[in-house]
Structure formats: structure tokens, C-alpha cells
């Protein structure tokens, strides 16, 4: 294949990739030989050189990735019609194709009928449409098969003017190595080919295309791993380039005119369709990419009939509508430097005053055009680094915004004093601007100054605002870039991923300080994280319940294009408390799909318009000033009995854990609770190991709290106290079991966890029949008291306003006692469960019961009374809606969900139960342990 190789005098000179935006291209790996004709031993001429082997072009090409003649460097003689002429333009060769091949018939399936002939400066006869004979040596050049004649006499004219073969249709569905069968043949592209990137147009005259639809970066869609690797491979196979037939840069003196495809007066954007106008192209492989080459080199002076046109599929968009009481934006200002690069080599922006004026006009138009009230900025000059007063460039931008707005609308957040240090800061920085009449800053800006983490990035800048009475903190960010000189990591996340992860973790920790300082957990993290949506740095936030707003609210929109792939390096990430108040999100695609020559420094720029004001697209999100209710889910199980393996009667620990995780995925504000008998009466795998596998499995599933059931006491209170509780990550609670000698609770009577500012309390209790269900010797030091009296005493403490004895906004009773049937009518005031239901006072908001292995979901006197059944078959999911200000419970709703999908879901009954459960296993000795009320971290 054609391409640069300085060590091979028989190949054309490379394009010099020296201009700033040029990108490096890797060599390709040559495919293994498939199959091809047997190569006969050559005859020898009188001078001792082997006679050339007569062959067809298809035989030379073969049906694999490498010619069967190439390894031995065999000399062959072939005939073909000249279909493309690159004797000028740098490729220094011609393309020939077997006469009569092409069109709708294929007499050589799987093998190409075309081949590139590298002339290396030789003057040979023939022009397009002439049939010629070529004697030359077969070789593979960077994956493309070619012939190299030894002398000019090795190319002879056979018949002039026979005409070029008919082109073969190249459907958009033919990608990757399937294109090999058409290498160097005349083709007519059919189907949809879309502009994917124009970043090589200005220097190489090349457009990157995608067939069918635009490719999306693998780690934007999938976490690093096999699935992401498969997407990356598919994207690579899709890519095809529309080239100009030149092997020199446009800036080279040997290149006439300019690139042939884009013009200043016609807007073409990524995603627009290519209309090939019925023209035929040669499908070649070079510089590690499949390319559609015109049959002769094209430039801006070439006839319009030889060039492609474009269909507008992706018109310039209006500002996205995102709703909300205030709109907040992310905007990369593309090295906005008031210090000109012609004045200071450290400046990164405009070269001169004329360029800066255009740059400023575009950025001002874009920012004002967003309609946002708060804007987080990246890549603005850090003036102190250049010897200017801090925030000089920022003040200039705000002045320009106000001038364009016709009033003093905008103000900027002063950079924190800690960043007024040129020794520890970068030449670019972050910033926040806001509309004074719409929002009000609260307190001073804040930052992080840990150089061990932020030494190669831009420190975050945070500012808290009052938004119509709601306190929201905005943090501007710019993490370490992916670029560098080292080899690209195999996981697809780019260089310095570990640094970006450390920066994400530092930022997440910083948010805890911001919450404490502002008194509000409502936070937006905004900026260029230099990480795609499924990469590790973003997972630091999303794994903790933060919302990446663009994937979450504007699926299929992206802020950036790199190497012809869409993705979002920019993010607006909302804290869990703020996520439900994000009314909408949208990417204003004014930059990344645009031709880079429309930027401020190039000839096609459009001064005063927002288009190509940057290379990243702004994000706009809407935020509601009204705080919606806080939603909390309580996932519940009971009577698991060590059923860690799935069978006909049990879902198994893995399925159960997956069901709980699905609840957490839907609502990060989830607590996993149980009502006892998690261990004991277990199946053999767990029983033989003292139920340690069950404890470990429930630890892995993230169980938070459980009432103690009677089976937790099977091996005695000492075992529960000293082994089970110590191994379990969750808290066992019981309010009605006391140490006889001291009168103190044997277990913590209650457990409280704060979720999004709401304190959810759990009170535990075990059946009053405990003494008849376990070995008396195992609980000889314990006293079992009335459940209603014990629960009411603890619940009263949780609701009495005295922090010293623990407080809760919502109280859930986990009680190991249950109904005799699934019917509501069975819970009568004199039934064991009814005595609890009608005896527990209004401080208890819901009752999760157990013991009888039945699944039911009742509401009695406005209060849920529920049980999920047995063995992890079902999962109770109780949703709480709580007023964010008063912390009052607005509503509580429960449902029973199957943990696994069955053809006919049903609740199974335990065969060992009567109306009051009897012992399913032999009792053993136990001793009690004291544990007071505890709170989860």
C-alpha cells in the first residue's frame, strides 16, 4: 500500500506532518495470508534473472490480506486498464484494473481486480482508459499490494482508449477487511456516508467519513473492557477517508490551490451526508486507513463536476430548551488570552489584536446566546502567570459580555486568593461568571491547593449561590488531559487516567467541605473532566449517586469530536440531592461539528457568530428552585435461612444481591434492611460452615440492618454477640430483649442512618415466643419483654427532640413476628402480629414483619404492614417521600417484587409452619450481649 517509508527508495516520499493540528498515524498490522494461487517456480532468462510469471491482477492480489507473490518478491507480468493517474501529486504511480472486470459481475470473488503501480519517477506510456502491460515486482506496502516495474520499458501500451471498467458499487455496509476485495478498484459509494471529521482537511485535503451513522467513542458508551473494545474495533472498521489524490500537504509548493471539498460560503458540519455525484473513486489503503481517492488529484481549482457535494443532515442548532428557574452552562473559551501570543510566547490564544477581536466577538456571542444565568468557564488566561493582575482576562471577558448586552448584566467570581500564585498554577485557569440580577453569591469562592493531586491540572473553583431561595454550589473544573508522548494505554482511557481518578476523588472529598460550609448538599460539578461518560473518573461520581446530566437527560448528545468519534469530555454532574431538580439538559452543538477553519484564526471564520467559538460544545442545564421531596427506598427481606444457592424454592444470594442493586441503581438513596432469620435452619452449604457463607454473601449485597430473629439465637446469645455480629457488616437490633441482670438491652434497640439529610430510624424486635423456640440455656441470661411496650419506648426516644438519645425523622419497625395467613383479615387485634400493629403508637411509620414466611402487603390504619415472604424469593421495596425542609414524611408506599423472573410468579409457603411457627431445627445454648443504639456513618 502506498505511504511514507524513508528507508525504501521504491516508494513515494511521505507527507510531512508538521503543522500544529496534524495527528500521528500508526502503522497497520499486515493480515495473515488467506489463500491464493500456487506460485510456479520461475523460469530463468539468459542473464540469470527469473522470467516474470504471467498472472492476472486477481491472482496477484489473492483473497487474503497479503499477496501470495509478495513474500518471495516475485516478478510478474499483468495487463490492466489505467483507471487512475497519480504521476503528479506525490504518489508517483498509476492504478490499473483488469479489462472487463467491475460493474455488477464478479468473476474473481474475494480477490481484487485492481492494483497500484509504483513508478518511482519513471516515464511510462498510457493514460486513463488505456490498456497496458506491466512487468514488476510484487510487494506489500503498509498493507496495500503494489507492483514496482524495474525500468520504464516494463510498462508498455497494449491498446489505447479501451475505456475504464465500470465501477463496482461500494455499499456503506461493507466495512473493514471486507473492503480488501475491492482494493484499488474503481468503486461508486452507495448508501449513506456521513462527514465524521474535517480535522485533516486543511493540511491533507482529507475528510473522515462514517457509513450509516456517526461513531461514538467506545468508553462513552461502555465501561473499559471487552464491550468497549468491541465498539472501538467496529468504529475502526467503519472509518473511511475521502482523500484528494495528493501525497503532499496543501502547504507544499507542489500543491496547487487549496483543499477541494469545503468552501467559505457553504456550511458543512459533521453528520452531513456526502453526495458523490455518481463519480467513481479508487478504493485504496494508505496511512493506516481505507481511502476513497479521486481518479486524479483534486484541489480547489478542479472542476465542480469532479468534486463531491453535501446534504445537510445536521443543521446549525438553536439553543436547547432545558426549563428550570435558572439555567447553568459549561463553556470552554478556547484559550481566551488578552495577552497576545505575538507578545509573549507563553500565551496560548490569539496571535494579534485582529485575531483576538474576532475570538472575543464569537465567545461573547456564544455565552450571551446560551441565556444562562451562571456559566462555568475553562481555558481562560491565568493572568497572574503572565505577570498581569489576577483575573485581568476574566474581567475583560465580562466587560465584553456586558457591552454586548447593553447593561451591567454580568459579574465574575473572584479567583480564590490561594490561586494567586504563578508558581503552582497553570497558564490557563477555571472561572465562574453570573448574572447579578438573577442569582446572588453566598460567601467567598473556594478551591483545593493540593499539588500532589492538582499539580498537572487546573484547580477547581467553587462558588455558592442563592437561587430563588435555594442554595446551590457550582464548581468549575478542568482535569488533566489525555495527551502525552507515551504509548496509548490498552484500556482506551488515554494517558494519565490514574491522575484524573485522583483528581475526581479529591473533588468528591472537596464537596463534603462545600456541603458543610454552605449548609446545602446541592452541588453542580461542571467542566472539562477529560474523561468520557463510562470512564473511571466519571464513575467516581456516578457510583455515589451523582447524575451525569447529559447522558441522563440528553441521551445521544455529545460535546466533542476526536479522531472521528463523538463523545463528551465535558460534563455537568449533579449531586444526589440536586439530581431530581434538574429539569433538563442539552448540548448546544455550535463548535465540535463545525469546520475548524471557521475558528477565529482562519480564513473561513464568521466574526460575531457563536459558531466555532471553541472546539468544545457548551452544555446547558435547567435547575428548579423548588426542592422536590426526598425519595428514599427501603429494600427488605426476611426469613432468608441461608439460602445462598438458587433452587426451586430460593432465588439465591447472587440473584437477591442483583435485585437489591437494581433498586440502588434506580435510587441511590436506598437502605437494605431485614426482619430476621437470615441464618439458622439453613441449607447444607451454609449450615456446615456455621452460616459464614450467608453472612459473607449478605455483606457483599450491602445489608445495612436487621432485626434479630429467633434463629439468630439458635447457637446461643454468645454466638450471636461474639461471632455473628462481629462478622456481619450490618447491625442486628432488638428493642425487647434485655440482659436480666442489668436490665440493659441485649442488642442495640435501634439503628439510624441519615440519607440525603433525612434520618431514617429502624427499631428491632423479636417474637415474644423466643423462649419456646430456642434452647433455654442459650438465652438463660436474657429476658424477652412486650414488643409494643419496648418498641414504643424506643420510638418515643427517637422522636422526642433530644439528640442525646438518638433522633429520627422516619421510624420503621423491623419485627420478627408475622401474620398467620396472607389475608388482611387474619391480622386481628388479638393475633400475635395484630397485638403489635394495634399496640405500636404513631411514632412508628411502617412495620416490616417476618417469621411466618408469608408474603403480604397491607395497609392498616394508614400504616404499611408488610412481609417479603421467604428465602429471598421476593424483595420488599418501600418508598418514602420526605419534605426536604421540614423532614416530615409525605407518603410511604410498599410493593413486593419477585427477586427473579418466573413464568408464573407466586409466593411459596414454608412446610414447617403452623399458625404460630414451630422450631425448624434443634436449639442450642446462647448467651446475651449488650449493644446500645447506634447510627450508621
N, C-alpha and C positions, 0 to 999 in steps of 0.2 A: 504494500500500500504506500501511496505517496506520503511524504512528510519529511521533516528535517533529520539529518544524520550527518554531522560534520565529518565523521570518520569514513564515510562512504562516498567516493568521488563519482559514483554512478547514480547518485540521487540528487534531487534539487536542493538548493540551499534553503535553510529554514526561514520562516517568518521570524523577524526579530521582535520578541515580545518584551518591549522595554518601556512602553508607555504606562502611565500610572494605573490605569484600570485593567491592564492585561492580566489574565489569570493563567496559572500554570496548568498544564495538562499532562496527565500521567501516560506512560506507555501502556499499551494493552498486552494482555497475555494471549499468545497465539493459541488458537484452538487445536486440539488433538486431531490428527488425521482421521477422517471418516473412512471413506473407501474411494477408490478410483481405478482407472485402467492400469493394467500391468505395464511397466515401462520396459520396453525391449532393450537388450544390450546394444549400444550404438555401434554402427559400423565406423570405420576409421578412414579418413582421407589419406592421400599420399603423404601429406606433411605430418601425419600422426595425430592431428586433431580429430575428435569424433565427428562423424557426419550428423547433421541435425536430424532429429526424429520428427517425421511428419505427424501432425496431430491436429485435431480440431481444438478450438478455443475451449469448448466444454470439457474435453479430455484434459487440457492443461489445468483448468480450474478445479476439476474434480467436484465431488459432492460434500467434501468436508471443509474444514476451516483453512486447510493448508493444501496447496497444490501437490499432487503425488510426484511431480517432477522437481519440486523446489529443493528438497533436501540434498539431492545429488548435483544441483545446479545444472540440470540437463539443458542442452541446447535443442530447441525445437523450431520447426517452421510451421507457421499457421497463415491462414488467409482470413481477412475480415474487412468490413466496410468502415471507413473512418466516420465515427459518429460525433466526436468532439475534438476540438483542436486547442491545445494549451501550449503551443510553441512560444507564445508570448504570455507574460503574466507570472512566470516563475515556476510553474510546474514542469515546463520543458518536456512536453510529450504529447501524445495523441491517444485517443481511445478508439479501439476497433471492435467490431461485433460481427459475428458470423452472418453472412448474407442469407436472407430468408428467415432468420430467427426473429423472435419478438412477436408482438401482436397477441392474438388470442390463443395461439397454439404454442405448445412447448414440446419440442422433440427431444429435449435433454433434461428431463425432470430432475430438480435438485442441483443442477450444475448451471453456472452462469455461462452465457454465450458472449460475454464482453470481457475485455482485458485492457489494462493501461500499458502503453508502450513508452518507456522512458528513453528519450533521445539523447539526453546529455549534450545538447548543443549541436547535434548532427543535423545537417540539412538534407531532408528526405523529400521525395515526391509525394503528391496526393493532397487532397482537400476533402472536406466533409462531403460524403456521398460517393467517394472513390473506393474501389475495391483494391486492396493492397496485399502483398505477401510480406510477412515479417519473419526473419530468422533471428532468434535471440535466446538469451539465457533466462531461464525461469527462476524467479526468486520471490520471497515474501518480504515485503517492506512494511513493517509495523502492521501486519495483519492483512495487507492488500497484495494480491497476486499481481506481478508485473513481468513484462518482458524487456530485456535490455539488449538491443542489437549491438554487435561489436563494431560495425562500420556503417557508414551511410548506405553502402551498397547492399546491406542486409534488408533494406526496405525497398521494395520495387512496386511500381504501379502495374496492376493486372488489368483492370478495366476502369476507365474514368466514367463518372456520372451514373453509376448504377442506382444511386439513391440510398438514403439511410433506411435501415429496417424500421418497421413500425414499433413504436414504444409499447412496453408492457405496462399494464395497469399495476400501480403500487398501492393497494388498499391501506387505509390507516390501521387496519387490524394486523398487518404484517410488521412485526417489530423484532428488535434484537437480532439474534443469529438467523432468524428466518429470512432476513434480508440478504443473507450471504448468496442465495441462489440468483440474485439479481445484480451482484457486484459488477460495476462498470457497464451495465446495460442501460439502454435508453428506457426511461420509465415515465409514466404520467401519473402523478399522485392523485388518488381518488379518495373520497371521504373527507372528513373534517381534519384539517391540520391547523393548529392554533399557534399564534405567537406566544412563546413561553418566556423569552427574554431577548432584549436587544442590546445586552451589555457588551457584545463583541462587534457591534455594527460599526462603531466609529473608527475602529482600528483594523479589523479584519474583514469588514463587509459581510458579516455573518449574522443571521438570525437563528435563534434556537426555537425549535418547534416541538410541540407535543401532538400526537394523534388523538383525536376524540375529545379529550378534556385535559385541563392543566394538571400537572403533577403536584402533589403536596409532599412536603418533606416527611420522611418516614417517622421521625420522632415527634412530629407534630400530631400524628395520628395514633402511634403506638409507643409504649414504653420500650426502651432499648432491649433488644433481644431478637429471637427468631422472626417474630411477626414484623418488627420494624425492618429487619434485614431483608425480608421478602419484598416489602414495599420499595426499599431502596433499589433492589435488583430490578424490580419491574419498572421503576422510574428510569433507571439507566437504560433499560432495553427500549423504552418508549422513545427516548430522545433522538431527534434527527435535526440536522442543521441545514438551513438554506444558505449556501455559500455563494460567492461571487466569481469563482473560477480563477481567482488570483492567489498566488503563493507569496505575495509581498504585502506588507502593510500599506494602508491607504496613504500614510505619510511618506512612503518610499518614492523617490524620484521616478522610478519606473512605473508608478501607478498614475494613470491619468484620471483627472476628475475626482469625484468623491464616491462614497458608497452608493449602491444603486437602488436601495429599497425605500428608505424613508425620506420625506421632504418636509420642509418647514410648514407648508400650507395645509398638509393633511395630517390629522391626528390619528395615530395608530397606537394602540395600547395592548399590553399583554392580555391574551384571551380573545383578541380579534382573529377572524378567520383569514386564511391565505387563499386567494383565488389565483391559481397557476395559469389561467388564461388558455388552457389547452396546450401549453408549451411542454416539450419533452425535456427532461433533465437526465444527467448521468448519475446513477447511484454509486457513490464512492465511499471508501473508508479511509480517513486520514486524521491525524492528530487525535486519535483515540475516539473518533465519533463517526457515525454514519452521516453522509452529507449528500445533499442534492446539489449537483453542480450544473450551472448552465453550460450549454454546449460550446460556448466561447466565453471568455472573461467579460463580465459586465461592470460598468461603472455608471456614474450619474449622467454621462452623456450618451449612454446606449439608448437605442430606440425604445419607446414605451412599450411597444408590442412584445419585446423580449423580456420585459420585467413583470413581476407579479403585482397584483393589486390586493386590497384588503377589504374585508367585510366587517363592519362594526358590530361586534358582539358584546363589547364591554365599554359602553359609552361613559364619558366623564359623569360622575355621580353627584347628586345633591347631598347636602348634609344629612346624615342619618337622624331619624326621629327616635329619641330614646326616652321621652317622658320625664317624669320626676319634677320635683320642686327646684332642683338645681342640677346643672349639667357640669360634669368634671371631665377634663380631657388630658390625654397624654400627647406630648408633641416633641419630636426630635427636631431641633432648629439647625441641624446640619452645619455645625461649626460656625455659629454666629459670632464672629470676631470683629470688634471695632478696630482692633489692631490689625493692620493690613499685612499680608504675608510678604509684600514687597518691602515693607519697612522692618519686619522682624521675622527671621527665619523660623522662629518657634510658633508663630501664628499659623493657624490651620485653615483659615477661611478665605475670604475674597482677596485677590491679588492687589486690586487697586480700588479707588473710590467709585469708579463706574460700576465695577462688578458688585461692590458692596451695596450700592444704591438699589440695584436690581434684586439682590438677595434679600435686602430688608423689605422691599416692596412686596415680595412674594410671601415672606414669612408673616408680615403684618396682615396681608390679605387673608392668609390661611387661618391664623389664630383668631382674628376677628370673625372670620367666616364660620368658625365652629359654633359660635353662640354660647360657648361655655362660660361659666362664672369663675371657675378655678381651673388653671392649667399647670400641669407638671411639665417642666422643661428639661431636656437633656441636650448635651453638646453645646452649651453656651460658654463663651470665653470666661475662664477664671482669671479675671483681670489682675488680681494680686500676683499671679505667677509671672505676669509680663511687666511688672513694675508699676502698674496702674492702681488707683484706689479700688478697693473691693467693690464688686457689683457695678462697675462702670459700664460694662457691656449690657448688663441686665437693665440698668436704668435707661440706657439708650433705646433698648427694645421697647420698654414700657412707654417711653416718650413717643416713639413712633406709633405704637398702638393707640395712644390717646389722641395723637394728631389726626390719625385716620378716622377715629371715632368721633372727632369733633368736640370732645369733652374729656375731662379728667376722670375717665371711667376706671382705668386700671391702676393697680399698685403692685409692687413686688414685696415678697417676704425677704427681709434682710438675711443674708447668709450668716449662720451662727459664727460667733467670734472664734470658736475653736478651729474653724477652717480658714481663718485669716493668716495662713502660714504657707508661703510658697515652698518651703522645704518638704512638706508632707502631702501636698495636693497636686493634682494633675493640671494640665493646661486647659482642660475642659471641666465643667462642673455641672451640677444639677441646680434647679431653681424652681420656685413656685410663684406664680402671679395670680391675681384675683381681682374681681370687680368689687370695688369698695361699697357700692350701693346694694349689693346682693348678699354678701357674706361678711362676717366680722372675725378677724383673727382673735384667738384667745391665748394669751401667754406668748412667750418667745419661741422662735424656731429652735429645733434641737437636731443633734447629729450624733454619730459614733466616730471616735477617733482612735480606733484600734488598728494600728498599722500592720500588725501581724495578719490581719484579715483583709483590710481595705487598702493595703499598700499598692496594689496593682489595679485598683478600681476607683470609682468616684464615690466618696462617702455619701450616704443617704442624707437628705434634708427633710425634716418633718415640721409641719405646722398644723395646729389645731384650729378649727373654725366653728363658729356658731352659725348653723344653717337653719334659719327659721325656728330657733329654739332647740335644735338637735346638735349635739356636739360630735363632730366628725374630724378625725385627723387624717391629713394627706401626707404621704411620704414619697418624695421623688427619688428615683434610683437609677443607677447605671452600673451594672455588674461588669466584670472582666470579660473581654471579648474572646471569641473562639479562635482567633488567628494566631499564627506563630510559625516558626521555621521547622518545628519537629514534625515527624510523620503523623498523619491523621489517625486518631485512635479508632479502633475497630468498632467501638460501640455506637459510632455515629453522632456523638455529642460534642465533638470538637475538642480542641485543646483547652486546658485549664478548667475542666469540668469540676474537679475537686475544689478549686478555688471558688468557683461560683456557688457550689454547695455550701462551703464555709460562710460565704457572704450571705446566702439565704438563711442559714441558721443564725447568724449574728443579727440579721434583720428581724427574724422572728422573735428572738430574745429582746431586741430593742422595742418591739411592740408591747411587751409587758410593762416596760418603763413608761411608754406613752399612755397606756391604759391607766396606770397608777397616777400619772401626772395630770391627765385630763379628766379622770373620773368617768371615762366612757370607753367602751370596747369597740366602738365604731371606727374602723380604720380602713383606708384605701392605700394599698401599695401600688405605685404607678411608675412605669418607666421601661427602659430597655434592660431586660434581665439577661440578654444574650443567651437565652435558652428557649427551646421550643416547648410546646404545651405539655408533652409527656416526658420531658427530661427531668433528671434528678433535682435540679434547683427548684423547679416549679412544684415538684412532688413534695418538697419540704413544706410547702404551704397547703396544698390541696389535701395532703394526708391528715392535716389537722383541721379540716373543715372549712378552709378558706375557699372562696369562689373565684376561679379564673373567669372573669366576666365574659370575654369574647367567646371562648368555646361554650360557656354555659348559657349565654344569652343571644349569641350571634353566630351560631354554628355555620361553618363554611366560609367565614370571613377571615382574612389574614392581613398582616401589616407589612410583610416584607417578601422580597423575592431574591433568592440567591441560587446561583447555578441552575436557573430554570425551574426551581421548586418553590412553591408557595409555603409560607409558614409565618408564625408570629414570634418574633423575638421580644416584642413589646407586649406588656400586659397591664391590665388594671385588675388587681386582686383584692377582693373584699373580705373583711373579717367575717367570721360566722354570724356575729350579731347584726352585721350590716347587710349580709347577703340577700335576705328576703326583702330589703328595701331598695335593691337595685331594680329600677323599673324597666331598664332596657340598656342595651349596649350595641355599639356599631362601629365599624371601621370606615372612616372616610377615605376611600381609596383614590387619593389625589396625587400620590407620589410613586409608590412602588410599581404600578403598571405602566408608568409613563416612560418614554424615551429619555435617556439620561441627558441627551443634548438639549432638552428643554430646561435643564438646570441653569442657574444664574450665570455661569461662566462660559456658556456655549452659544453657538450661533442661532439655534432654534428656540432660545429662551423666550418666554412670554412675560414681560415685566408687568408687575401689578396683579398677576393672577396667582391663585394658590397652587397651580399645577406644577409638579416637580419642585416644590419649595423645599423638599427634603428627599431623602431616599427611603425613609420610614413613613408609613401612613399613621395619622393620628387616630386615637381611639376616643370615643365619646361615650360616657355612661350617664344615666339618669339616676338621681338619688331622691327618694321620698323623705321629706322632713318628718312625716308621721312614722312612729315606730310601731310596726305590726306586733301582734302577740308573739311571745317567745314560744316556740314549738319544741316540746321535749317528748321523746318516745321512751317508754319503759318496755323492754323486751323481757318476757317472763317465761319460766319453765317450772315444772315441779315433778317430783317422783321420777327422776331420771334413772336411778338404781343402776348406775354403772353400765348402762347400755351403750358402750362406746363403739360397738360393731353394728353395722347395719344388718338387719334381718327382717323377716316378715312382720315383726312386732315393734321394731325400733328403727328410727331414722339413722342412728349412728352419730358419733361425735363430729365427724367431718361435715356431714350434711347440716347438723344443728349449727355448727360454727358458721357455715356459709349462710344459713338463714339469718343469723344474728348480724353478720357482716352486711347483708343486703339492707337491713334496717339502718345500720350505721351509715352506709353509703348514701341512703336517701336522706338521712337526718343525722349529722354529726353529733347533735345533742341527744345522744342515746345512752341509757343506762341498762345494763343487763342484770336482772335480778331473778332470784329463785325462791321457792317456798318450801324447800327442804326435801329430804330423802334423795339427795343426789348420789349418795353412796349407800352401801348396805343392800342386802338382797340382790346382789349384782350377778351378772353372768360370769362365767369361769375366768375369762381373760383378765377381768378387773379384780374379781374376788380373790384369785390365787395370789395376787400381788398387793393385798390389803387395800385395794381400790386406789392405789397410787396412780395407775394409768388414767383413771377417771378424773382425779384431781388435776393431773397434768393437762388433760385434754380441755377441761373447763377453764384452767388458767389460760391456755392458748386461745380459747374462744373469747376471753376477756370478761368472764363473770365478775361482777362488782360486789354483790352482796347476796346473802341467802339467809332465810330463817333456818334454824336447826330443826330437822325433822326427827321423828323417833329413831330412824335407822342411823342417824349420825351418832347416836348413843349406844349402838349395838356392841361396840368393843369397850364401852365404859367412857365415863367423862374424861378420865385422864388421857385416853387415846385421842378424843376429840380436841381436848385442850392442848396437848403437848405434841401431837403428831399431825393430825388432820389440819388444824387451824394454822400451824406453822408452815405446812407445805402449801396450803391454799393461798392464792393471792387475794381472794375475796374475803369479806368479813362474814362470819357466822354470828347471827344476832338472835336473842330471845329475851323478851321482857318478863316472862312469867316463870323462869327457872332461877332459883336462888340457892346460895350456899346456906345450909341450915344453921351452921354455927355462927355466921356473921350477919346473915340477913342481906348480904350483898348479892347483886346479880351474878349468876354463874357465867354468863356471856354478856357481851355488850347488848344492852336492850335496844339500841337504835344506832343507825348509821346515816350520815348526812353527806350529800355531795352537792356542790354548787355547780350549776350548769348555766352558763350564759347569764350569770348574776342571780339565778333562781336557786334557792336552797331546797333540794328535794330530800325529805327525810323518810327513812324506812324504819318501821318498828317491827320486831320479830316476835313470834310466839309459837309454841309447840303444843300439840294436843294435850289436854289435861289427863288423858289416859296413858301418859308416858310410862307411869309406874307398872302398868299391866302389859306393856308391850316390849319392855327390855328387861334384862336381868336386874332385879332389885339391888344386888350387890354393886352393880356398875354405877348406880345413881344413889347409893346409900347416904351420901353427904349432901344430897340436893333436895330441894322442896319445890314442888310444882304448884303454882298458885292459879287463881282465876285469871283466865285470859282477858275478859273485858276489863276487870279492875286494873290489871297490870298494864294493859295497853293504854287505857285512859290516863293513867298516871304519867306514863312516858310521853304520850301525845300532848298532854297538858303542858309538860315542861317544854316541849318543842314549840309551843305556841304562846308561851307566857310573856314573851318580850325580854326575857332575862338571858343575855348571851352566855352567862356563866354555866348554864345547864344545857346549852345547845339550842339552836333555833332552826326552824324550817318553815318555808313558805307553803309547801305542799307536804302532806304526810300520807304515805302508803303503808298499809298493814300487810306484812307477809306472814301468813299464819298456816301452820301445818295442821289443818283441820279442814274437813270438806263435807260436801253435800252427799246425801245417800243416793240420789238419782240426778239426772241432768235436768229434771223438770224444776222450774222455779217454785212450784207448789211444795216441793219437798223441804224447802228451807223455811220451816215453821219456827215461831219464836221459841219453842221448847226443843227443837232439834239441836245437835251439837254445834253445827255451824250457825243456826239461827240465833242461838244464845249470844254468839259473838256479833253477828250482823246487827241484831237489835239492841245489843248491850254496849257496843262501842259508840262513843259520842261523836259529835260533828267535827271534832278536830281531825278525824281520820277521813281522808278524801276518797279512798278506794281500798278494796280488800282483795288481795290475791291469795287464794286458798289452795289446798292440796290434800294429800292423804288418801283420798278415795279413788284416785286415778281417773276421774271423770273429767271430760272437757265440757265446760258450760260458760256462758257469757251473759250474766244477768245484770239488771239494774234494780236495786231495791232502795226505795225512798231517795232516789236521785243519785245513789252511790253505786259504782260498779262493784260487782261481786263475781269474781272470775276464777277459772282454773283451766290450765292448758292441757290437762289430761295426763299422759304418762310417757316415759321413755324417750322424750324429745320428739315424739311424733308431730306435735304442734308447738307453735310459738305464740304466746300471747303478746300482742302489741298494743300498749296503752298510750294514747297520745294526750298530752297535756298542753293546753293553751293558756299562757300566763301573761297578765298585763305587765309590760316591761317596766313601768314606772312604779305601780303600787305593789307589784308581785302577787296580786290576787289571782286565784285560779278562775279562768273564764269558762273553760269547758274541759271535760275529760271523757274520752271515748275509747273503748276497747274493742279489739277484734281478735279472733282466734284464727291463725293461719297455719296451714299444713307446712311442716318443715321441708317436706319433699313432695314432688308432684306425683299423684297417683291417678290411675284411670278413674277410680271412684273413691274419692277421699272419704274417710269415715273415722270415727273415734273408737278406739278399741277399749274394751273393759278388761280389768285385771281379773283373773280367775280365782285369786286368793282373797277376795273381799266379801264381807257381809255388809250389813247396814253400818256397823261400826267396825273398821278394819281390824283384822286379827294379825298376829305376828307371822310374817312370811319366812322368818329364819330364827334360829336358836339365839337366845340372848346371851350376853357375856358381860363381864364386870366392867364398870366405868367409875370414874371419879370426876367431880366438877372442877371448873376453872373460872376465875373471876376476870371479866373484861368489861370495862366501862364504855359508855357512849363514845364513838369515835367519828371523825369526819374524814372523808376522802380528800386527798390533795387536790 
